[in-house]
């Protein structure tokens, strides 16, 4: 089943959220410390991903162009608007809690090498091991995020499943028209570009910065486009 890994990932996020709600009475100092540790771990993961690039110039250009496009489209505001709409439907008494939880968790769970590589493995080879591993990580992360950011984390399972499911379904056909060496290049540069975004998320969680990471997301598409240009017209 092509979507099995994606479905398991979504279920783990939902279960982690409900478990996190049980432990909402954790002392604030403890939650703050744990969140900063999560932020540091997320930053380190992003740094490791960033070093996978073979052409870091592609990463830089992708992030700059992606940021310009994202600010123009204002994806960050649109994501927050979705969170605010969910918040209004749930009648949350803590203004912004659902929105912040939804946006933060969505960015953490969606951006990353494991999302792309795991979904490709599911579609190309029917191998769900990467997504199973990601599911465990996301499940534990959602527990911690929920204790601090609230129930909004639950709704991040929706974009995660749509995103990863789409890649998995696309991957079932990708080997028909994308050479294996090109696919490898795409994974490297998309991974590195996403890694820098994950570093930004980590710094946001720690409280060092307030970068609108959602507005950087078009950089993923820009990275793919630049790799295609390099492959067909330069190499």
Secondary structure by P-SEA (a helix, b strand, c coil): ccaaaaaaaaaaaaaaaaaaaaaccccaaaaaaaaaaaaaaaaaaaaaaaaccccaaaaaaaaaaaaaaaaaaaaaaaaaaaaaaaaaaacccccaaaaaaaaaaaaaacccaaaaaaaaaaaacccaaaaaaaaaaaaaaaaaaaaccccccccaaaaaaaaaaaaaaaaacccccccaaaaaaaaaaaaaaaaaaaaaaaaaaacccccccccccaaaaaaaaaaaaaacccc
